[in-house]
């Protein structure tokens, strides 16, 4: 497959992810395409989330909206972490105000073995969306997207969103063989989803392990890390930068890097200079402004952006982002301002 080619291959995002010199710190935001944008809400009106994610026309337009509006340095594919499961044939619905709800949760070995595999030929809509976006974006890189095996497992076992993830952890402890088989299957699914995106032209990928922070370092290392590593390993010689991100993962940061990423995503709880110390010199960092800061006054926003940019200098490379996704009540004008400020502060 070789190295990512095209005009985006030498973009600031790709260079920062590889630890190469950049003219300015690249910026993008998790959930930059979404509910904070009035043009997104207008476009999505009357279309269910999982339906929108499978419509190349909608995916292309929604992914491009924040690039046009904010001048961010990367687009991220508009998708959802449960989409590979839905495409494979699982009955999952995203309920407004709730999140993904699974009709038949996984509670046994038999449930694991009954999970349908994700066939690549079902992902032509995904390849089409990525090819269109790459053509439209030109020198702006597109980041591919997938949910990590553990986080997908939490939805399948809990039956929907959870704060404690108690069922998930109980299943992990009580059914080690079923747990291993479940995460192996989910790793194959995530890898297939990412492979299609990279082969269609994505310049980088991010694996979202949103809920990995509920685990101890010991459990993460033995029961989850090997399966996240399998996702990255499955990309083979597709030489694109890989980002690995989770929430509440301060104690797991060195392990998250070990999974095979080039960039470790950091939430807002750990300062970037401390995160750089924890992960070591071989990784770039992404993050990590608290999304709630964007709801504060402009003076506070500017102060916190400056702090993140300054602390990010401790890393091999820094991709400015939030510590989690953009909150729906965020003023889009503030996001545009943050992009301009980061560029101004980091310009060389």
C-alpha positions in Angstrom: 0.0 0.0 0.0 2.9 2.3 0.7 3.0 5.8 2.1 0.1 8.2 1.9 0.4 10.3 -1.3 -1.2 13.4 -2.7 -1.1 17.0 -1.6 -2.3 16.2 1.9 0.7 13.9 2.6 2.9 16.9 3.5 0.2 18.8 5.5 0.9 20.2 8.9 -1.3 17.6 10.5 0.6 14.7 8.9 4.0 16.3 9.7 3.1 17.0 13.3 1.8 13.5 13.8 5.1 12.1 12.5 7.1 14.5 14.7 8.4 16.6 11.7 8.8 20.4 11.8 5.7 22.4 11.0 5.1 26.1 10.1 2.3 26.2 12.7 0.5 23.9 15.0 -2.3 22.1 13.2 -5.9 22.4 14.6 -9.0 20.2 14.3 -11.8 19.5 16.7 -13.4 16.2 17.7 -17.1 16.5 16.7 -16.3 19.6 14.7 -19.0 18.4 12.2 -22.2 18.3 14.1 -24.7 19.9 16.4 -22.8 23.1 17.1 -23.2 24.2 13.4 -26.6 25.5 12.3 -25.9 24.4 8.7 -25.4 20.8 10.0 -28.7 20.9 11.9 -30.5 22.2 8.8 -28.9 19.5 6.5 -29.6 16.7 9.0 -33.3 17.7 9.6 -35.5 14.6 9.1 -32.6 12.2 8.5 -31.6 9.6 11.1 -28.0 9.7 12.2 -27.1 6.2 11.0 -28.9 6.9 7.7 -26.9 10.1 7.2 -23.6 8.3 7.8 -24.4 5.9 4.9 -25.3 8.7 2.4 -22.1 9.8 0.5 -23.8 13.1 -0.4 -24.6 13.9 3.2 -21.3 12.6 4.5 -19.3 14.7 2.1 -21.2 17.9 2.8 -21.2 17.5 6.6 -17.5 16.6 6.7 -16.7 19.7 4.7 -18.8 22.2 6.7 -16.3 22.8 9.5 -13.4 23.0 7.1 -15.1 25.8 5.2 -16.4 27.6 8.3 -13.5 27.3 10.7 -10.4 26.9 8.5 -9.3 23.8 10.5 -6.2 21.9 9.3 -8.0 18.6 8.9 -11.4 17.1 8.2 -12.6 14.0 10.1 -15.0 11.7 8.4 -18.6 12.2 9.5 -19.5 8.8 10.9 -20.5 7.0 14.2 -18.6 4.4 16.1 -21.4 1.9 16.0 -21.8 2.1 12.2 -19.6 -0.9 11.4 -21.9 -3.0 13.6 -25.0 -1.7 11.9 -23.6 -2.2 8.4 -22.8 -5.8 9.4 -26.5 -6.4 10.3 -26.9 -5.6 14.0 -30.1 -4.0 15.2 -28.8 -0.7 16.7 -30.6 2.6 16.9 -29.2 6.0 17.9 -32.0 7.5 20.0 -31.9 11.3 20.3 -30.7 12.4 23.8 -29.7 8.8 24.7 -27.2 7.4 22.2 -26.8 4.0 20.6 -29.3 1.4 21.8 -28.7 -2.3 21.0 -31.8 -4.4 20.5 -30.2 -7.7 21.6 -27.3 -7.1 24.0 -24.4 -9.5 24.2 -24.6 -11.5 27.4 -23.2 -15.0 26.6 -20.6 -16.9 24.5 -23.5 -17.8 22.1 -24.3 -14.1 21.6 -20.6 -13.4 20.7 -20.5 -16.2 18.2 -23.8 -15.0 16.6 -22.4 -11.6 15.8 -22.4 -11.0 12.0 -19.0 -10.2 10.4 -18.4 -7.0 8.6 -18.0 -7.8 4.9 -15.9 -5.2 3.0 -18.2 -5.2 0.1 -20.9 -3.6 2.3 -18.7 -0.5 2.7 -18.8 0.8 -0.9 -20.7 3.9 0.4 -17.8 4.5 2.8 -15.1 4.3 0.0 -17.3 6.6 -2.2 -17.6 9.2 0.6 -13.8 9.1 1.3 -12.9 9.4 -2.4 -15.2 12.4 -2.9 -13.9 14.1 0.2 -10.2 13.6 -0.7 -10.9 15.1 -4.1 -12.7 18.1 -2.6 -10.2 18.7 0.2 -7.1 18.9 -1.9 -4.2 19.7 0.5 -6.3 19.4 3.6 -6.0 15.9 5.1 -9.0 13.7 5.8 -8.8 11.7 9.1 -10.4 8.2 9.0 -12.4 7.1 12.0 -13.3 4.0 13.9 -14.4 2.9 17.4 -12.0 0.7 19.4 -12.9 -2.8 20.4 -13.4 -2.1 24.1 -15.7 0.9 23.6 -17.8 -1.0 21.0 -18.0 -3.9 23.5 -19.4 -1.6 26.2 -22.3 -0.7 23.9 -23.0 -4.3 22.9 -22.9 -5.6 26.5 -24.6 -2.7 28.3 -27.2 -2.4 25.5 -26.6 1.3 25.3 -24.6 4.1 27.0 -23.5 3.5 30.6 -21.8 5.5 33.3 -20.4 2.6 35.4 -19.9 0.0 32.6 -20.5 -2.6 35.3 -22.0 -5.3 33.1 -19.1 -4.9 30.7 -16.5 -5.3 33.4 -18.4 -8.2 35.0 -18.5 -10.0 31.6 -14.8 -9.3 31.1 -13.9 -10.8 34.5 -16.4 -13.7 34.5 -16.2 -14.8 30.8 -12.6 -14.4 29.8 -12.8 -16.6 26.7 -16.0 -15.0 25.5 -14.5 -11.6 26.2 -11.4 -12.5 24.1 -13.5 -13.7 21.2 -15.7 -10.6 21.3 -12.8 -8.2 21.2 -11.1 -10.2 18.5 -14.2 -9.9 16.3 -14.6 -6.2 17.0 -10.9 -5.6 16.2 -11.4 -7.2 12.8 -14.5 -5.0 12.2 -12.7 -1.8 13.2 -9.7 -2.7 11.1 -11.9 -3.4 8.1 -13.6 -0.1 8.5 -10.2 1.8 8.7 -8.6 -0.2 5.8 -11.4 0.9 3.5 -11.0 4.5 4.4 -7.2 4.5 4.0 -7.3 2.6 0.7 -9.8 5.3 -0.5 -7.4 8.1 0.4 -7.6 9.1 4.0 -4.4 10.7 5.2 -4.6 9.6 8.9 -6.8 7.6 11.2 -8.1 7.9 14.7 -9.2 5.0 16.9 -11.7 6.2 19.5 -11.5 4.2 22.7 -13.9 6.6 24.4 -14.6 4.6 27.6 -11.2 2.9 28.2 -10.7 5.2 31.1 -13.0 3.1 33.3 -10.4 0.4 33.4 -7.3 -0.1 35.6 -3.9 -0.1 33.9 -3.6 -3.8 34.7 -6.9 -4.8 33.1 -6.3 -2.5 30.1 -2.9 -3.9 29.5 -3.9 -7.6 29.6 -7.5 -7.6 28.4 -7.9 -4.6 26.0 -4.5 -3.4 24.7 -3.8 -6.5 22.5 -7.0 -6.0 20.6 -6.4 -2.3 20.0 -2.9 -3.2 18.8 -4.5 -5.7 16.4 -6.5 -2.9 14.8 -3.4 -0.8 14.1 -1.4 -3.9 13.1 -4.0 -4.8 10.5 -3.3 -1.6 8.7 -0.1 -3.3 7.6 2.1 -1.2 5.3 -0.6 1.5 4.9 1.8 4.2 6.1 -0.6 6.8 7.5 -0.3 8.5 11.0 -2.4 6.8 13.6 -4.1 8.6 16.5 -5.3 6.7 19.6 -7.7 8.5 22.0 -9.7 7.8 25.1 -11.4 9.8 27.9 -10.2 9.6 31.5 -7.1 7.7 30.4 -4.4 9.6 32.3 -3.2 6.4 34.0 -3.2 4.6 30.7 -1.3 7.1 28.5 1.9 5.0 28.2 -0.1 1.9 27.3 -2.3 3.8 24.8 0.9 4.7 22.9 2.1 1.1 23.1 -1.0 0.0 21.0 0.8 1.2 17.9 -0.3 4.8 17.5 2.0 7.7 16.3 -0.2 10.2 18.2 -1.7 9.9 21.7 -4.9 11.8 22.2 -5.0 13.4 25.7 -8.2 14.6 27.4 -8.2 17.8 29.5 -7.4 16.1 32.8 -3.6 15.8 32.3 -1.5 18.8 31.1 0.2 18.1 27.8 3.7 18.6 29.3 3.0 15.9 31.9 1.4 13.7 29.2 4.5 14.1 27.1 6.5 12.8 30.1 4.2 9.9 30.6 4.1 8.7 27.0 7.8 9.3 26.3 9.6 10.9 23.4 8.5 8.6 20.6 4.9 10.0 20.2 3.2 13.2 19.2 0.3 14.4 21.3 -3.2 15.6 20.4 -5.3 17.8 22.6 -6.4 19.0 25.0 -8.5 22.1 25.7 -11.5 21.4 28.0 -14.6 21.6 25.7 -16.4 23.5 28.5 -13.8 26.4 28.2 -15.4 27.3 24.9 -18.6 28.3 26.8 -16.6 30.8 28.9 -15.7 34.4 28.2 -13.2 35.3 25.5 -10.4 36.2 27.9 -10.6 32.7 29.5 -10.7 31.0 26.2 -7.6 32.9 25.1 -5.7 32.2 28.3 -6.5 28.4 28.2 -5.6 28.2 24.5 -2.2 29.8 25.1 -1.6 27.4 28.0 -2.3 24.3 25.8 -0.2 25.6 23.0 2.7 26.3 25.3 2.5 22.9 27.1 2.2 21.2 23.8 5.7 22.3 22.9 7.0 19.6 25.3 5.9 16.9 22.9 7.6 15.6 19.8 4.8 17.0 17.8 1.5 18.7 18.7 -2.0 18.6 17.1 -4.2 21.1 18.9 -7.7 19.7 19.7 -10.2 19.6 22.5 -10.0 17.0 25.3 -13.2 15.5 24.0 -15.9 16.5 21.5 -17.3 19.9 20.8 -20.3 20.5 23.1 -23.6 21.2 21.2 -24.1 24.7 22.8 -20.7 25.9 21.6 -20.7 29.2 19.6 -19.2 28.3 16.2 -17.5 31.7 16.2 -15.5 30.7 19.2 -14.2 27.6 17.3 -13.1 29.8 14.4 -11.4 32.2 16.8 -9.5 29.3 18.5 -8.2 28.1 15.1 -6.9 31.6 14.3 -5.4 32.1 17.7 -3.5 28.7 17.7 -2.1 29.5 14.2 -1.1 33.0 15.4 0.6 31.7 18.6 2.4 28.9 16.9 3.5 30.5 13.6 7.2 30.2 12.8 
